Amino acid sequence: MTGVKLGDRLLIIGCAHAKLLAQLALKPGLTGRTCALDEDAAMAARGADTALREGALVESETAPLTMLPHNDSAFDIVVVNHAFRGLQPERRSAVLNEARRVLRDGGRCIVIEPSGRRGLMALVSGSGPGTVAIESAMTAAGFRAVRTLAEREGLAFVEAARRR
């Protein structure tokens, strides 16, 4: 769903879902680069360990999500992996602004979040931001061609491109 391919420079923001992180990290292979970043050092280490067990090489990092320790235009793809739940809208915007900064022109940002539940389940389980809120935040951060790719197996995939 993310379109990560061999040789890509990939940044994964959020390491809480280590299995998904590992699956994404396998795609760039040895010719690419995968960095995984989380504010929690233990979470970042767990994500990197899971990826290593799956056969992927990952550079794990600990830093605030709103101050990424990377140069401008350093990545082809940024995946925001379950990192929005619990963040205030202003902080979500700051995370997306940083993601846009580290993306190359033409690069893609993909936000993966639990898909919004409807009806009584939304009241009982409490869901993360819906796809409309994510799309709005991405548009406000200056991304172009914002769209929801899919809602599948309880996850929503929202994609956008960085254009000048």
Buried (B, 14 or more C-beta within 10 A) or exposed (E): EBEBEEEBBBBBBBBBBBEBBBBBBBBBBEEBBBBBBBBEEEBBBBBBBBBBEBEBBBEBBBBEBBEBEBEEBBBBBBBBBBBBEEBEEEBBBBBBBBBBBBBBEEBBBBBBBBBBBEEEEEEEEEBBBBBEBBBBBBBBBBBEEBEBBEBEEEBBBBBBBBEE
